[in-house]
Amino acid sequence: MPPIISIVGESKSGKTTLIEKLISEFKSKGYRVATIKHSVHGLNFDTPGKDSWRHIKAGGAATVIVSPDQVVLIKPISAQPDLNEIARLFGEDCDIILAEGFKQSPVPKVEVHRKAAGPILSHINNLIAIATDEPLESSIRQFSLNDIKGLADFLESGFIKSK
């Protein structure tokens, strides 16, 4: 399975923006990047009355909606799967998986920190780096929020090339 790196931080800290920039940087290096976004809100990708909705309501364990440019898997669950279970859905179609959120998962994490948001997160296990707009007193490796290449190189050497 490809390595998973979770990008964590306070709300509005820039997690999505950092992921967008990392995707672009990794793609420029020839890597295939997949992403997983954690949402605390329920999601609904299917419309009541449509065929795929009817398939699930009839008792289907899962359904896939296919169009010329997208594939969407809809699979009702009774408990939230862990990050590795979700990542297995990608198979080997990518070189790295960037997850947004999943603070409590055991995977390596990069925290996005902005001075205006207050102190860095506490009780984050497996924190390997901080992307920040200010120097911090921490033994954790730090990168400027603008040093996307440096952060990508760090992740590449530690996780992609070592697998």
N, CA, C and O atoms as a DFTB+ gen file, in Angstrom:
652 C
 N C O
     1  1       0.845      -1.180       0.000
     2  2       0.000       0.000       0.000
     3  2       0.891       1.244       0.000
     4  3       1.944       1.252       0.637
     5  1       0.479       2.274      -0.699
     6  2       1.262       3.517      -0.711
     7  2       1.336       4.142       0.679
     8  3       0.455       3.909       1.507
     9  1       2.376       4.934       0.945
    10  2       2.459       5.616       2.238
    11  2       1.334       6.635       2.377
    12  3       0.899       7.242       1.399
    13  1       0.876       6.807       3.604
    14  2      -0.172       7.784       3.930
    15  2       0.439       8.835       4.837
    16  3       1.067       8.508       5.844
    17  1       0.256      10.086       4.482
    18  2       0.675      11.210       5.318
    19  2      -0.579      12.025       5.593
    20  3      -1.283      12.416       4.663
    21  1      -0.860      12.282       6.855
    22  2      -2.035      13.063       7.212
    23  2      -1.639      14.513       7.482
    24  3      -0.678      14.787       8.201
    25  1      -2.390      15.423       6.899
    26  2      -2.187      16.858       7.098
    27  2      -3.230      17.304       8.122
    28  3      -4.433      17.204       7.881
    29  1      -2.755      17.797       9.270
    30  2      -3.650      18.169      10.361
    31  2      -3.444      19.634      10.724
    32  3      -2.444      20.245      10.346
    33  1      -4.389      20.181      11.450
    34  2      -4.281      21.563      11.911
    35  2      -5.641      22.096      12.298
    36  3      -6.670      21.455      12.084
    37  1      -5.621      23.272      12.867
    38  2      -6.869      23.930      13.247
    39  2      -7.697      24.240      12.002
    40  3      -7.168      24.286      10.891
    41  1      -8.987      24.451      12.193
    42  2      -9.867      24.852      11.097
    43  2      -9.353      26.158      10.479
    44  3      -8.953      27.076      11.195
    45  1      -9.368      26.226       9.183
    46  2      -8.947      27.425       8.419
    47  2      -7.450      27.695       8.514
    48  3      -7.006      28.811       8.242
    49  1      -6.655      26.676       8.899
    50  2      -5.207      26.884       9.005
    51  2      -4.499      26.791       7.658
    52  3      -3.362      27.242       7.523
    53  1      -5.161      26.213       6.668
    54  2      -4.543      26.084       5.356
    55  2      -4.235      24.651       4.949
    56  3      -3.407      24.418       4.068
    57  1      -4.896      23.693       5.582
    58  2      -4.646      22.277       5.270
    59  2      -4.938      21.969       3.798
    60  3      -4.118      21.359       3.111
    61  1      -6.093      22.388       3.327
    62  2      -6.475      22.104       1.936
    63  2      -5.528      22.784       0.972
    64  3      -5.134      22.187      -0.030
    65  1      -5.158      24.010       1.250
    66  2      -4.222      24.747       0.391
    67  2      -2.874      24.042       0.344
    68  3      -2.280      23.914      -0.726
    69  1      -2.382      23.581       1.500
    70  2      -1.112      22.866       1.524
    71  2      -1.203      21.578       0.709
    72  3      -0.283      21.250      -0.040
    73  1      -2.304      20.853       0.851
    74  2      -2.478      19.618       0.079
    75  2      -2.495      19.917      -1.415
    76  3      -1.864      19.199      -2.192
    77  1      -3.201      20.956      -1.829
    78  2      -3.224      21.326      -3.250
    79  2      -1.814      21.575      -3.775
    80  3      -1.455      21.112      -4.858
    81  1      -1.023      22.305      -3.004
    82  2       0.337      22.624      -3.430
    83  2       1.223      21.380      -3.436
    84  3       2.055      21.223      -4.330
    85  1       1.057      20.495      -2.452
    86  2       1.835      19.262      -2.425
    87  2       1.463      18.354      -3.602
    88  3       2.336      17.724      -4.199
    89  1       0.185      18.288      -3.931
    90  2      -0.233      17.491      -5.095
    91  2       0.491      17.982      -6.330
    92  3       1.056      17.189      -7.083
    93  1       0.477      19.274      -6.537
    94  2       1.133      19.860      -7.712
    95  2       2.628      19.544      -7.722
    96  3       3.180      19.180      -8.761
    97  1       3.280      19.683      -6.574
    98  2       4.719      19.417      -6.486
    99  2       5.026      17.943      -6.747
   100  3       5.954      17.625      -7.491
   101  1       4.254      17.047      -6.142
   102  2       4.480      15.618      -6.363
   103  2       4.198      15.229      -7.820
   104  3       4.921      14.419      -8.400
   105  1       3.160      15.802      -8.398
   106  2       2.854      15.521      -9.805
   107  2       3.992      15.978     -10.713
   108  3       4.308      15.307     -11.696
   109  1       4.609      17.116     -10.391
   110  2       5.727      17.613     -11.208
   111  2       6.923      16.668     -11.128
   112  3       7.786      16.682     -12.006
   113  1       6.976      15.849     -10.080
   114  2       8.049      14.859      -9.914
   115  2       7.659      13.510     -10.529
   116  3       8.434      12.555     -10.490
   117  1       6.447      13.446     -11.097
   118  2       5.998      12.214     -11.739
   119  2       5.245      11.255     -10.835
   120  3       4.978      10.120     -11.233
   121  1       4.897      11.680      -9.633
   122  2       4.174      10.811      -8.712
   123  2       2.666      10.926      -8.904
   124  3       2.148      11.972      -9.295
   125  1       1.986       9.834      -8.622
   126  2       0.518       9.807      -8.624
   127  2       0.068       9.977      -7.174
   128  3       0.476       9.216      -6.297
   129  1      -0.772      10.975      -6.932
   130  2      -1.190      11.333      -5.580
   131  2      -2.691      11.109      -5.427
   132  3      -3.480      11.550      -6.263
   133  1      -3.077      10.426      -4.361
   134  2      -4.484      10.287      -4.007
   135  2      -4.709      11.039      -2.701
   136  3      -3.773      11.247      -1.929
   137  1      -5.938      11.440      -2.460
   138  2      -6.251      12.165      -1.225
   139  2      -7.468      11.549      -0.549
   140  3      -8.324      10.938      -1.188
   141  1      -7.514      11.732       0.757
   142  2      -8.658      11.326       1.565
   143  2      -8.995      12.499       2.467
   144  3      -8.127      13.012       3.173
   145  1     -10.242      12.925       2.450
   146  2     -10.690      14.050       3.272
   147  2     -11.614      13.541       4.365
   148  3     -12.611      12.876       4.083
   149  1     -11.285      13.851       5.608
   150  2     -12.151      13.482       6.727
   151  2     -13.202      14.564       6.913
   152  3     -12.886      15.753       6.914
   153  1     -14.443      14.152       7.070
   154  2     -15.519      15.103       7.331
   155  2     -16.281      14.643       8.561
   156  3     -16.636      13.471       8.681
   157  1     -16.526      15.563       9.464
   158  2     -17.296      15.220      10.655
   159  2     -18.790      15.266      10.365
   160  3     -19.604      14.847      11.188
   161  1     -19.144      15.775       9.194
   162  2     -20.550      15.878       8.797
   163  2     -20.917      14.682       7.920
   164  3     -20.059      14.123       7.236
   165  1     -22.168      14.300       7.940
   166  2     -22.627      13.231       7.069
   167  2     -22.551      13.670       5.610
   168  3     -22.656      14.857       5.300
   169  1     -22.368      12.709       4.731
   170  2     -22.276      12.998       3.306
   171  2     -23.406      12.311       2.562
   172  3     -23.855      11.238       2.965
   173  1     -23.865      12.916       1.487
   174  2     -24.879      12.294       0.655
   175  2     -24.533      12.573      -0.801
   176  3     -24.698      13.689      -1.293
   177  1     -24.048      11.533      -1.481
   178  2     -23.669      11.683      -2.877
   179  2     -24.721      11.117      -3.819
   180  3     -24.558      11.166      -5.038
   181  1     -25.776      10.591      -3.270
   182  2     -26.771       9.942      -4.084
   183  2     -28.105      10.643      -3.892
   184  3     -28.398      11.161      -2.815
   185  1     -28.908      10.655      -4.943
   186  2     -30.184      11.351      -4.914
   187  2     -31.319      10.349      -4.721
   188  3     -31.440       9.391      -5.483
   189  1     -32.146      10.568      -3.707
   190  2     -33.279       9.656      -3.515
   191  2     -34.090       9.489      -4.805
   192  3     -34.400      10.452      -5.507
   193  1     -34.412       8.240      -5.077
   194  2     -35.196       7.922      -6.270
   195  2     -34.368       7.534      -7.480
   196  3     -34.873       6.885      -8.396
   197  1     -33.089       7.929      -7.494
   198  2     -32.220       7.568      -8.629
   199  2     -31.832       6.097      -8.527
   200  3     -31.922       5.491      -7.459
   201  1     -31.399       5.533      -9.651
   202  2     -31.116       4.099      -9.709
   203  2     -30.119       3.635      -8.648
   204  3     -30.370       2.646      -7.959
   205  1     -28.990       4.335      -8.508
   206  2     -27.982       3.895      -7.533
   207  2     -28.528       3.962      -6.114
   208  3     -28.218       3.096      -5.296
   209  1     -29.319       4.954      -5.812
   210  2     -29.969       5.069      -4.503
   211  2     -30.891       3.879      -4.288
   212  3     -30.933       3.301      -3.202
   213  1     -31.624       3.522      -5.325
   214  2     -32.547       2.391      -5.249
   215  2     -31.787       1.078      -5.037
   216  3     -32.257       0.194      -4.321
   217  1     -30.607       0.954      -5.665
   218  2     -29.800      -0.256      -5.486
   219  2     -29.422      -0.434      -4.014
   220  3     -29.537      -1.530      -3.466
   221  1     -28.972       0.648      -3.382
   222  2     -28.580       0.591      -1.968
   223  2     -29.799       0.331      -1.093
   224  3     -29.746      -0.500      -0.186
   225  1     -30.891       1.033      -1.356
   226  2     -32.102       0.856      -0.545
   227  2     -32.662      -0.562      -0.668
   228  3     -33.325      -1.049       0.248
   229  1     -32.400      -1.220      -1.787
   230  2     -32.852      -2.598      -1.984
   231  2     -31.986      -3.593      -1.222
   232  3     -32.326      -4.772      -1.133
   233  1     -30.867      -3.122      -0.670
   234  2     -30.018      -3.999       0.122
   235  2     -28.641      -4.234      -0.455
   236  3     -27.880      -5.036       0.086
   237  1     -28.295      -3.554      -1.544
   238  2     -26.955      -3.710      -2.106
   239  2     -25.899      -3.298      -1.092
   240  3     -26.073      -2.309      -0.380
   241  1     -24.802      -4.053      -1.023
   242  2     -23.728      -3.741      -0.076
   243  2     -22.956      -2.506      -0.506
   244  3     -22.392      -1.802       0.332
   245  1     -22.925      -2.236      -1.807
   246  2     -22.224      -1.068      -2.356
   247  2     -22.678      -0.892      -3.798
   248  3     -23.204      -1.819      -4.413
   249  1     -22.472       0.287      -4.321
   250  2     -22.737       0.536      -5.732
   251  2     -21.682       1.501      -6.248
   252  3     -21.149       2.316      -5.495
   253  1     -21.391       1.403      -7.523
   254  2     -20.457       2.314      -8.165
   255  2     -21.197       3.017      -9.290
   256  3     -21.865       2.387     -10.110
   257  1     -21.064       4.327      -9.309
   258  2     -21.641       5.120     -10.397
   259  2     -20.487       5.479     -11.325
   260  3     -19.483       6.036     -10.882
   261  1     -20.627       5.165     -12.597
   262  2     -19.563       5.379     -13.573
   263  2     -20.062       6.336     -14.649
   264  3     -21.153       6.167     -15.193
   265  1     -19.242       7.344     -14.945
   266  2     -19.505       8.255     -16.059
   267  2     -18.245       8.278     -16.913
   268  3     -17.246       7.661     -16.542
   269  1     -18.267       8.967     -18.036
   270  2     -17.059       8.993     -18.872
   271  2     -15.818       9.572     -18.179
   272  3     -14.693       9.307     -18.604
   273  1     -16.020      10.364     -17.109
   274  2     -14.855      10.997     -16.484
   275  2     -14.732      10.792     -14.978
   276  3     -13.838      11.369     -14.359
   277  1     -15.610       9.980     -14.365
   278  2     -15.532       9.767     -12.921
   279  2     -16.076       8.406     -12.523
   280  3     -16.883       7.805     -13.232
   281  1     -15.617       7.939     -11.378
   282  2     -16.149       6.747     -10.740
   283  2     -16.413       7.124      -9.292
   284  3     -15.533       7.659      -8.617
   285  1     -17.614       6.848      -8.814
   286  2     -17.967       7.143      -7.429
   287  2     -18.469       5.862      -6.781
   288  3     -19.415       5.239      -7.263
   289  1     -17.824       5.474      -5.679
   290  2     -18.241       4.314      -4.906
   291  2     -19.129       4.791      -3.769
   292  3     -18.758       5.698      -3.024
   293  1     -20.290       4.186      -3.635
   294  2     -21.166       4.480      -2.503
   295  2     -21.312       3.178      -1.730
   296  3     -21.792       2.173      -2.253
   297  1     -20.889       3.222      -0.480
   298  2     -20.905       2.031       0.357
   299  2     -21.385       2.423       1.746
   300  3     -20.632       3.031       2.507
   301  1     -22.617       2.091       2.089
   302  2     -23.087       2.394       3.439
   303  2     -22.224       1.670       4.472
   304  3     -21.808       0.531       4.256
   305  1     -21.960       2.337       5.590
   306  2     -21.139       1.745       6.645
   307  2     -21.853       1.882       7.976
   308  3     -22.665       2.787       8.172
   309  1     -21.541       0.974       8.886
   310  2     -22.147       1.046      10.213
   311  2     -21.198       1.699      11.215
   312  3     -21.621       2.178      12.266
   313  1     -19.902       1.710      10.873
   314  2     -18.903       2.354      11.728
   315  2     -17.846       2.975      10.813
   316  3     -17.531       2.442       9.749
   317  1     -17.317       4.096      11.249
   318  2     -16.313       4.761      10.429
   319  2     -15.078       3.881      10.287
   320  3     -14.508       3.461      11.294
   321  1     -14.649       3.591       9.051
   322  2     -13.443       2.775       8.860
   323  2     -12.195       3.570       9.235
   324  3     -12.204       4.801       9.233
   325  1     -11.115       2.843       9.558
   326  2      -9.880       3.556       9.850
   327  2      -9.205       3.969       8.536
   328  3      -9.596       3.533       7.453
   329  1      -8.214       4.795       8.661
   330  2      -7.556       5.390       7.497
   331  2      -6.960       4.335       6.569
   332  3      -7.042       4.481       5.350
   333  1      -6.366       3.283       7.114
   334  2      -5.789       2.237       6.265
   335  2      -6.858       1.494       5.477
   336  3      -6.639       1.143       4.317
   337  1      -8.008       1.251       6.092
   338  2      -9.106       0.589       5.369
   339  2      -9.576       1.449       4.197
   340  3      -9.858       0.930       3.117
   341  1      -9.657       2.740       4.407
   342  2     -10.072       3.649       3.342
   343  2      -9.013       3.666       2.238
   344  3      -9.345       3.619       1.053
   345  1      -7.750       3.733       2.627
   346  2      -6.656       3.804       1.657
   347  2      -6.599       2.560       0.769
   348  3      -6.198       2.648      -0.391
   349  1      -6.992       1.414       1.300
   350  2      -6.978       0.180       0.495
   351  2      -7.883       0.285      -0.725
   352  3      -7.683      -0.435      -1.703
   353  1      -8.872       1.168      -0.682
   354  2      -9.759       1.351      -1.838
   355  2      -8.988       1.844      -3.065
   356  3      -9.413       1.605      -4.195
   357  1      -7.863       2.528      -2.854
   358  2      -7.063       3.029      -3.969
   359  2      -6.223       1.937      -4.619
   360  3      -5.778       2.085      -5.757
   361  1      -6.009       0.846      -3.897
   362  2      -5.133      -0.191      -4.426
   363  2      -3.730       0.361      -4.601
   364  3      -3.242       1.110      -3.755
   365  1      -3.094       0.000      -5.676
   366  2      -1.728       0.467      -5.956
   367  2      -1.724       1.546      -7.050
   368  3      -0.716       1.731      -7.731
   369  1      -2.836       2.248      -7.217
   370  2      -2.958       3.252      -8.276
   371  2      -2.304       4.585      -7.948
   372  3      -2.427       5.536      -8.720
   373  1      -1.617       4.672      -6.827
   374  2      -0.974       5.936      -6.472
   375  2       0.346       5.646      -5.765
   376  3       0.603       4.527      -5.320
   377  1       1.173       6.682      -5.675
   378  2       2.475       6.562      -5.029
   379  2       2.471       7.085      -3.597
   380  3       3.290       6.669      -2.778
   381  1       1.549       7.996      -3.299
   382  2       1.420       8.565      -1.956
   383  2      -0.030       8.980      -1.763
   384  3      -0.706       9.394      -2.705
   385  1      -0.495       8.862      -0.522
   386  2      -1.842       9.290      -0.161
   387  2      -1.710      10.416       0.851
   388  3      -1.059      10.259       1.884
   389  1      -2.326      11.548       0.552
   390  2      -2.373      12.680       1.480
   391  2      -3.768      12.716       2.079
   392  3      -4.755      12.860       1.359
   393  1      -3.848      12.585       3.382
   394  2      -5.126      12.622       4.083
   395  2      -5.269      13.974       4.770
   396  3      -4.296      14.521       5.290
   397  1      -6.467      14.500       4.769
   398  2      -6.728      15.758       5.467
   399  2      -7.540      15.449       6.710
   400  3      -8.676      14.983       6.626
   401  1      -6.952      15.712       7.854
   402  2      -7.607      15.398       9.118
   403  2      -7.044      14.115       9.701
   404  3      -5.853      13.832       9.567
   405  1      -7.889      13.351      10.338
   406  2      -7.497      12.073      10.948
   407  2      -6.412      12.284      12.012
   408  3      -5.409      11.572      12.032
   409  1      -6.622      13.260      12.887
   410  2      -5.646      13.594      13.928
   411  2      -5.279      12.410      14.809
   412  3      -4.143      12.306      15.272
   413  1      -6.231      11.522      15.041
   414  2      -5.993      10.421      15.979
   415  2      -5.451       9.157      15.311
   416  3      -5.166       8.178      16.000
   417  1      -5.306       9.159      13.998
   418  2      -4.793       7.967      13.318
   419  2      -3.303       7.792      13.613
   420  3      -2.628       8.759      13.968
   421  1      -2.788       6.580      13.472
   422  2      -1.369       6.344      13.780
   423  2      -0.405       6.710      12.646
   424  3       0.803       6.530      12.801
   425  1      -0.900       7.214      11.520
   426  2      -0.023       7.513      10.386
   427  2       0.823       8.758      10.655
   428  3       0.476       9.560      11.521
   429  1       1.928       8.929       9.926
   430  2       2.735      10.148      10.075
   431  2       1.912      11.393       9.737
   432  3       1.062      11.371       8.848
   433  1       2.184      12.476      10.467
   434  2       1.392      13.697      10.292
   435  2       2.266      14.928      10.100
   436  3       3.360      15.038      10.655
   437  1       1.745      15.850       9.294
   438  2       2.322      17.186       9.139
   439  2       1.258      18.149       9.650
   440  3       0.118      18.131       9.186
   441  1       1.639      18.989      10.606
   442  2       0.691      19.983      11.106
   443  2       0.861      21.284      10.342
   444  3       1.981      21.744      10.118
   445  1      -0.265      21.877       9.941
   446  2      -0.265      23.215       9.367
   447  2      -0.573      24.167      10.514
   448  3      -1.607      24.051      11.171
   449  1       0.336      25.106      10.746
   450  2       0.193      26.026      11.879
   451  2       0.300      27.462      11.396
   452  3       1.193      27.810      10.624
   453  1      -0.612      28.278      11.859
   454  2      -0.555      29.723      11.625
   455  2      -0.561      30.422      12.978
   456  3      -1.311      30.060      13.885
   457  1       0.287      31.423      13.087
   458  2       0.415      32.178      14.346
   459  2      -0.944      32.665      14.833
   460  3      -1.239      32.603      16.027
   461  1      -1.767      33.146      13.912
   462  2      -3.069      33.693      14.287
   463  2      -3.998      32.641      14.885
   464  3      -4.962      32.993      15.564
   465  1      -3.731      31.370      14.651
   466  2      -4.603      30.294      15.146
   467  2      -4.286      29.887      16.576
   468  3      -5.037      29.122      17.182
   469  1      -3.173      30.394      17.130
   470  2      -2.804      30.022      18.489
   471  2      -1.700      28.987      18.505
   472  3      -0.995      28.819      17.510
   473  1      -1.536      28.280      19.631
   474  2      -0.432      27.322      19.743
   475  2      -0.629      26.099      18.845
   476  3      -1.721      25.856      18.332
   477  1       0.446      25.344      18.669
   478  2       0.342      24.129      17.871
   479  2      -0.587      23.145      18.581
   480  3      -0.830      23.257      19.783
   481  1      -1.091      22.200      17.835
   482  2      -1.984      21.197      18.403
   483  2      -1.249      20.405      19.481
   484  3      -0.031      20.236      19.414
   485  1      -1.983      19.930      20.456
   486  2      -1.366      19.097      21.489
   487  2      -1.857      17.660      21.324
   488  3      -2.909      17.408      20.737
   489  1      -1.090      16.750      21.843
   490  2      -1.443      15.332      21.834
   491  2      -1.603      14.761      20.423
   492  3      -2.499      13.952      20.181
   493  1      -0.751      15.172      19.505
   494  2      -0.757      14.617      18.151
   495  2       0.370      13.588      18.087
   496  3       1.545      13.937      18.208
   497  1       0.007      12.321      17.898
   498  2       1.041      11.297      17.818
   499  2       1.585      11.204      16.395
   500  3       0.879      11.478      15.426
   501  1       2.830      10.819      16.292
   502  2       3.512      10.608      15.011
   503  2       3.612      11.892      14.171
   504  3       3.526      11.844      12.944
   505  1       3.793      13.024      14.832
   506  2       3.989      14.289      14.125
   507  2       5.417      14.330      13.603
   508  3       6.371      14.263      14.378
   509  1       5.565      14.443      12.262
   510  2       6.893      14.402      11.658
   511  2       7.379      15.760      11.176
   512  3       8.576      15.952      10.962
   513  1       6.450      16.714      11.002
   514  2       6.844      18.042      10.523
   515  2       5.728      19.038      10.809
   516  3       4.572      18.676      11.028
   517  1       6.126      20.313      10.797
   518  2       5.175      21.407      10.955
   519  2       5.419      22.382       9.817
   520  3       6.547      22.823       9.599
   521  1       4.357      22.717       9.090
   522  2       4.417      23.780       8.083
   523  2       3.835      25.012       8.769
   524  3       2.675      25.005       9.182
   525  1       4.641      26.075       8.890
   526  2       4.256      27.175       9.760
   527  2       4.619      28.532       9.178
   528  3       5.485      28.643       8.310
   529  1       3.943      29.559       9.672
   530  2       4.244      30.931       9.259
   531  2       5.087      31.656      10.313
   532  3       5.306      32.863      10.209
   533  1       5.562      30.924      11.328
   534  2       6.416      31.509      12.359
   535  2       7.372      30.443      12.888
   536  3       7.028      29.261      12.908
   537  1       8.567      30.846      13.317
   538  2       9.469      29.869      13.929
   539  2       8.903      29.420      15.274
   540  3       8.396      30.231      16.048
   541  1       8.994      28.135      15.537
   542  2       8.456      27.590      16.778
   543  2       9.569      26.940      17.585
   544  3      10.550      26.452      17.025
   545  1       9.409      26.938      18.900
   546  2      10.344      26.205      19.750
   547  2       9.849      24.774      19.827
   548  3       9.015      24.428      20.664
   549  1      10.376      23.959      18.945
   550  2       9.957      22.564      18.861
   551  2      11.085      21.757      18.239
   552  3      11.831      22.261      17.399
   553  1      11.206      20.513      18.651
   554  2      12.219      19.638      18.059
   555  2      11.726      19.015      16.758
   556  3      12.485      18.332      16.069
   557  1      10.470      19.244      16.422
   558  2       9.887      18.710      15.190
   559  2      10.380      19.541      14.006
   560  3      10.466      20.766      14.090
   561  1      10.701      18.869      12.913
   562  2      11.181      19.543      11.689
   563  2      10.142      20.567      11.227
   564  3       8.949      20.267      11.164
   565  1      10.611      21.788      10.903
   566  2       9.715      22.870      10.500
   567  2      10.005      23.316       9.078
   568  3      11.153      23.325       8.633
   569  1       8.950      23.683       8.378
   570  2       9.038      24.217       7.026
   571  2       8.174      25.460       6.949
   572  3       7.115      25.525       7.573
   573  1       8.616      26.433       6.195
   574  2       7.788      27.603       5.920
   575  2       6.569      27.133       5.128
   576  3       6.650      26.170       4.365
   577  1       5.460      27.808       5.311
   578  2       4.267      27.477       4.527
   579  2       4.520      27.652       3.030
   580  3       3.796      27.093       2.207
   581  1       5.542      28.424       2.681
   582  2       5.874      28.648       1.275
   583  2       6.909      27.666       0.738
   584  3       7.183      27.656      -0.462
   585  1       7.489      26.837       1.613
   586  2       8.523      25.898       1.177
   587  2       7.917      24.542       0.818
   588  3       8.199      23.527       1.455
   589  1       7.094      24.553      -0.200
   590  2       6.414      23.333      -0.638
   591  2       7.429      22.322      -1.163
   592  3       7.327      21.131      -0.870
   593  1       8.398      22.786      -1.929
   594  2       9.414      21.883      -2.473
   595  2      10.185      21.209      -1.348
   596  3      10.418      20.001      -1.400
   597  1      10.584      21.966      -0.335
   598  2      11.322      21.393       0.792
   599  2      10.512      20.337       1.529
   600  3      11.029      19.273       1.867
   601  1       9.247      20.632       1.776
   602  2       8.383      19.680       2.457
   603  2       8.170      18.437       1.593
   604  3       8.228      17.313       2.093
   605  1       7.926      18.637       0.311
   606  2       7.726      17.495      -0.599
   607  2       8.993      16.636      -0.679
   608  3       8.912      15.408      -0.682
   609  1      10.146      17.276      -0.744
   610  2      11.411      16.522      -0.779
   611  2      11.578      15.702       0.506
   612  3      11.998      14.546       0.456
   613  1      11.251      16.300       1.649
   614  2      11.323      15.617       2.943
   615  2      10.413      14.389       2.948
   616  3      10.829      13.309       3.367
   617  1       9.180      14.551       2.488
   618  2       8.240      13.434       2.451
   619  2       8.670      12.380       1.438
   620  3       8.545      11.180       1.683
   621  1       9.174      12.838       0.304
   622  2       9.635      11.908      -0.725
   623  2      10.775      11.039      -0.201
   624  3      10.740       9.817      -0.346
   625  1      11.778      11.658       0.404
   626  2      12.931      10.889       0.859
   627  2      12.588       9.982       2.038
   628  3      13.157       8.898       2.172
   629  1      11.679      10.407       2.877
   630  2      11.355       9.617       4.052
   631  2      10.279       8.569       3.863
   632  3      10.205       7.609       4.631
   633  1       9.434       8.743       2.836
   634  2       8.289       7.844       2.728
   635  2       8.099       7.225       1.347
   636  3       7.772       6.043       1.251
   637  1       8.293       7.979       0.293
   638  2       8.042       7.414      -1.036
   639  2       9.232       6.581      -1.487
   640  3       9.064       5.425      -1.878
   641  1      10.414       7.143      -1.441
   642  2      11.594       6.453      -1.938
   643  2      12.066       5.340      -1.019
   644  3      12.850       4.483      -1.428
   645  1      11.591       5.348       0.227
   646  2      12.039       4.318       1.168
   647  2      11.136       3.097       1.152
   648  3      11.442       2.089       1.788
   649  1      10.014       3.181       0.422
   650  2       9.081       2.037       0.476
   651  2       9.528       0.887      -0.387
   652  3       8.852      -0.140      -0.446
